[in-house]
């Protein structure tokens, strides 16, 4: 038996904070949780206050359900690039992640989701793949190559789902496209989450998509109609539906801090903080490729060369936590948006997203300024 105890921490999990807490991990899972000094010895003992200072905070491992790369590597470029990008994000607290792929020809996408399925056999930190394209609205293509976008023909959707062999976790789709609603039903029937995004849908069409089974709004406010007093749009439709999780990119570029706070106030417990990070996360400004789109990063902001559209972010989830709290969101709510909510959004909430007995031993130790001090990842999903 391999055991670890982390003690004397502010434990934040499940929407609550517990002072002077300890967590015992055994063989990759949480074995016990308590307070004070009644913990028993372990192979490794970490005093949170010694490691992270007074006010040390212990949370579940962060889960990113929407990211494209990091450390100069793009997830679209294969196994080595995925490993490189994941190493960067893991150091910033993201213990598990869904690998997001941008729009590409169907043959390439089918091959890539297959490669991710293979890699998951040896990399427990991967939760599957997210197809952010190609079934998107050309008018809201963002950093996706418009010439490669296509309507969600059932055979094409099924081909990509089959190529993932059950590992496609999320598919973003514009529900107003011909066949969009039927495609959502197909995605959900395959066990994946359907997400509304890169869309021109109005509130009624978005509501129809949610009624058909879509349960995620891809990077809320971005690449979709905004809120107008006579046209509430997909964001308010998602906020009004308690089945829907709203992704938020809290980098103060995609969303103003007041809008970050607005999302949390409008959809309590249903915001998932994602990075949407591209290769430049953790790397230098310069020129990068995001799929078929050429991107320039200046002052940490990524924009497509041809259109000037924001092209992903250079965000890590620890920084997303810091900026969310700075926006006025309570710390327990911000932590939930990095842990429990994204885990539940993609169907792994029974094993990840909490520090409670029986959950996997994914944990992040932070100092009082919310900087990562220690990261650990537990066993594989069962």
Residue pairs with C-beta under 8 A, 6 or more apart in sequence:
1 26
1 27
2 26
2 27
2 28
2 43
3 24
3 25
3 26
3 27
3 31
3 42
3 43
3 44
4 24
4 25
4 42
4 43
4 44
4 45
4 46
4 361
4 376
5 22
5 23
5 24
5 25
5 39
5 40
5 41
5 42
5 44
5 45
5 46
6 22
6 23
6 25
6 46
6 48
6 58
6 363
6 365
6 374
7 21
7 22
7 37
7 39
7 45
7 46
7 47
7 48
8 20
8 22
8 47
8 48
8 49
8 56
9 20
9 21
9 22
9 23
9 48
9 49
9 52
9 56
9 57
9 58
9 365
10 17
10 18
10 19
10 21
10 55
10 56
10 57
10 58
11 17
11 18
11 21
11 23
11 33
11 58
11 59
11 355
12 18
12 57
12 58
12 59
12 331
12 332
12 335
13 59
13 60
13 335
13 339
13 340
13 354
13 355
13 356
14 336
14 340
14 354
14 356
15 269
15 332
15 333
15 336
15 340
16 332
17 331
17 332
18 35
19 35
20 35
20 36
21 33
21 34
21 35
21 58
22 33
22 34
22 35
22 36
22 39
23 30
23 32
23 33
23 58
23 355
23 363
24 30
24 31
24 32
24 33
24 39
24 40
24 42
25 31
25 42
25 361
25 363
25 376
25 378
26 361
27 379
28 360
28 361
28 378
28 379
28 380
29 358
29 359
29 360
29 361
29 378
29 379
30 355
30 356
30 357
30 358
30 359
30 360
30 361
30 378
31 357
32 39
32 357
33 355
33 356
33 357
46 365
46 374
48 56
48 58
48 365
49 56
51 365
51 373
51 374
52 365
52 366
52 367
52 368
52 373
52 374
53 367
53 368
54 368
55 367
55 368
56 365
56 366
56 367
56 368
56 373
57 331
57 365
57 366
57 367
57 368
57 370
58 355
58 363
58 364
58 365
58 366
59 335
59 338
59 339
59 355
59 363
59 364
59 366
60 335
60 339
60 340
60 352
60 353
60 354
60 355
60 359
60 362
60 363
60 364
61 93
61 94
61 95
61 96
61 339
61 352
61 362
61 363
61 364
61 375
61 376
61 377
62 92
62 93
62 94
62 95
62 317
62 318
62 321
62 338
62 339
62 364
63 94
63 95
63 96
63 97
63 127
63 338
63 339
63 342
63 343
63 348
63 352
63 353
64 89
64 94
64 96
64 97
64 98
64 274
64 275
64 277
64 317
64 342
65 97
65 98
65 127
65 130
65 169
65 170
65 216
65 247
65 272
65 274
65 342
65 345
65 346
66 98
66 100
66 130
66 132
66 170
66 218
66 219
66 247
66 274
66 275
66 276
67 75
67 85
67 89
67 94
67 97
67 98
67 99
67 100
67 274
67 275
67 276
67 277
67 281
68 74
68 75
68 76
68 100
68 101
68 102
68 276
68 277
68 278
68 279
68 290
68 312
69 75
69 76
69 81
69 85
69 277
69 278
69 279
69 281
70 84
70 85
70 86
70 88
70 89
70 277
70 278
70 279
70 280
70 281
70 282
70 283
70 316
71 84
71 85
71 87
71 88
71 279
71 281
71 282
71 283
72 84
72 279
72 280
72 283
72 288
73 80
73 81
73 82
73 84
73 85
73 279
74 81
74 85
74 278
74 279
74 288
74 289
74 290
74 291
75 81
75 82
75 85
75 99
75 100
75 101
76 101
76 102
76 104
76 112
76 290
76 291
78 112
78 115
79 115
79 118
79 119
82 99
82 116
82 119
82 126
83 123
85 277
85 279
85 281
86 94
86 97
86 123
86 125
86 126
88 281
88 282
88 316
89 97
89 275
89 277
89 281
89 282
89 316
89 317
90 125
90 375
90 377
91 372
91 375
92 282
92 316
92 317
92 318
92 319
92 372
93 316
93 317
93 318
93 321
93 338
93 364
93 366
93 372
93 375
94 275
94 316
94 317
95 125
95 362
95 363
95 364
95 375
95 376
95 377
96 124
96 125
96 126
96 127
96 348
96 352
96 362
96 377
97 125
97 126
97 127
98 126
98 127
98 128
98 129
98 130
98 169
98 170
98 346
99 116
99 126
99 128
99 129
99 130
100 129
100 130
100 132
100 276
101 109
101 112
101 113
101 129
101 130
101 131
101 132
101 133
101 291
102 132
102 133
102 143
102 144
102 290
102 291
102 292
102 293
103 132
103 133
103 134
103 136
103 141
103 144
103 145
103 148
103 149
103 291
103 292
104 112
104 133
104 134
104 148
104 291
104 292
105 148
106 134
106 156
106 159
106 160
109 131
109 134
109 160
109 163
110 159
110 160
110 163
111 163
112 129
113 129
113 131
113 160
113 163
113 164
113 167
113 168
114 163
114 164
114 165
116 126
116 128
116 129
116 164
116 167
117 129
117 163
117 164
117 165
117 166
117 167
119 126
120 126
120 128
120 167
124 377
124 379
124 380
124 381
125 377
127 169
127 346
127 348
127 381
128 164
128 167
128 168
128 169
128 170
128 346
129 164
129 167
129 168
129 169
129 170
130 168
130 169
130 170
130 171
130 172
131 160
131 168
131 170
131 171
131 172
132 144
132 172
132 197
132 198
132 218
133 144
133 148
133 149
133 172
133 198
134 144
134 148
134 149
134 150
135 149
135 150
135 151
135 152
135 157
135 171
135 172
135 173
135 174
135 177
135 180
135 183
136 144
136 149
136 172
136 173
136 174
136 197
136 198
136 199
136 223
137 149
137 174
137 176
137 177
137 198
137 199
137 200
138 146
138 149
139 200
140 174
140 198
140 199
140 200
140 223
140 224
141 149
141 198
141 223
141 309
142 198
142 222
142 223
142 304
142 309
142 310
142 311
143 278
143 290
143 291
143 293
143 295
143 302
143 304
143 309
143 310
143 311
143 312
144 198
144 291
144 293
145 291
145 292
145 293
148 292
150 156
151 177
151 178
151 179
151 180
152 173
152 177
152 178
152 179
152 180
152 182
152 183
153 179
154 179
154 182
154 183
154 186
157 171
157 183
157 186
157 187
158 186
158 190
160 168
160 171
161 168
161 171
161 186
161 187
161 190
161 192
166 190
166 191
168 190
168 192
169 192
169 193
169 346
169 347
170 192
170 193
170 194
170 195
170 216
170 346
171 187
171 192
171 193
171 194
171 195
172 195
172 196
172 197
172 198
172 218
173 180
173 183
173 184
173 187
173 194
173 195
173 196
173 197
173 199
173 209
173 214
174 180
174 196
174 197
174 198
174 199
174 200
174 201
175 181
175 184
175 196
175 199
175 201
175 205
175 206
175 208
175 209
175 212
175 214
176 199
176 200
176 201
176 205
180 209
181 208
181 209
181 212
183 194
184 194
184 209
184 212
184 213
184 214
185 212
185 213
187 193
187 194
187 213
188 194
188 212
188 213
188 214
191 347
193 214
193 215
193 216
193 345
193 346
193 347
194 209
194 212
194 213
194 214
194 215
194 216
195 214
195 215
195 216
195 217
195 218
195 247
196 206
196 209
196 210
196 214
196 216
196 217
196 218
196 224
196 234
196 238
197 217
197 218
197 219
197 223
197 224
198 218
198 223
198 224
199 206
199 223
199 224
199 234
200 224
200 225
201 209
201 224
201 225
201 233
201 234
202 225
202 231
202 233
202 234
203 231
203 232
203 233
203 234
203 236
203 237
204 237
205 234
206 217
206 233
206 234
206 237
206 238
207 237
207 240
207 241
210 237
210 238
210 241
210 243
210 244
214 244
215 243
215 244
215 245
215 345
216 244
216 245
216 246
216 247
216 272
216 345
217 234
217 235
217 238
217 244
217 245
217 246
217 247
218 247
219 247
219 248
219 249
219 254
219 274
219 276
220 235
220 238
220 246
220 247
220 248
220 255
220 263
221 235
221 254
221 255
221 259
222 249
222 254
222 255
222 310
224 233
224 234
224 235
225 231
225 233
225 234
226 233
226 235
227 233
227 235
227 236
235 246
236 266
238 244
238 246
238 267
239 246
239 263
239 266
239 267
239 270
242 270
244 267
244 270
245 270
245 271
245 272
245 341
245 342
245 344
245 345
246 263
246 267
246 270
246 271
246 272
247 271
247 272
247 274
247 276
248 255
248 260
248 263
248 271
248 272
248 273
248 274
248 324
248 337
249 255
249 273
249 274
249 275
249 276
249 313
249 315
249 320
250 260
250 273
250 315
250 320
250 323
250 324
250 327
251 313
251 314
251 315
251 319
251 320
251 323
252 323
253 301
253 310
253 313
254 276
254 310
254 313
255 263
257 323
257 326
257 327
257 328
258 327
260 323
260 324
260 327
260 329
261 327
261 328
261 329
263 271
264 271
264 324
264 329
264 333
264 334
264 337
268 333
269 333
269 336
269 341
270 341
271 337
271 341
272 337
272 338
272 341
272 342
272 345
273 317
273 320
273 321
273 324
273 334
273 337
273 338
273 342
274 320
274 342
275 281
275 313
275 315
275 316
275 317
275 320
276 312
276 313
276 315
277 312
277 313
277 314
277 315
277 316
278 288
278 290
278 295
278 302
278 311
278 312
278 313
278 314
279 288
279 289
279 290
280 286
280 288
280 295
280 297
280 300
280 302
280 314
281 313
281 314
281 315
281 316
282 314
282 316
283 314
284 297
285 297
285 298
285 299
285 300
286 296
286 297
287 294
287 295
287 296
287 297
288 294
288 295
288 296
288 297
288 302
289 295
290 302
290 304
290 311
290 312
293 304
293 305
293 306
293 311
294 304
294 305
294 306
295 302
295 303
295 304
295 305
295 311
295 312
296 302
296 303
296 305
297 303
297 314
300 314
301 310
301 314
302 310
302 311
302 312
302 313
302 314
303 309
303 310
303 311
304 311
317 338
318 366
318 370
318 371
318 372
320 338
321 334
321 335
321 338
321 370
322 369
322 370
324 334
324 337
325 331
325 334
325 370
329 337
339 352
339 353
339 354
340 349
340 353
340 354
341 353
342 353
343 349
343 351
343 352
343 353
343 354
344 353
348 381
351 359
351 360
351 381
351 382
352 359
352 360
352 362
352 381
353 359
355 363
360 377
360 378
360 379
360 381
361 376
361 377
361 378
361 379
362 376
362 377
362 378
363 374
363 375
363 376
364 372
364 374
364 375
365 372
365 373
365 374
365 375
366 372
366 373
367 373
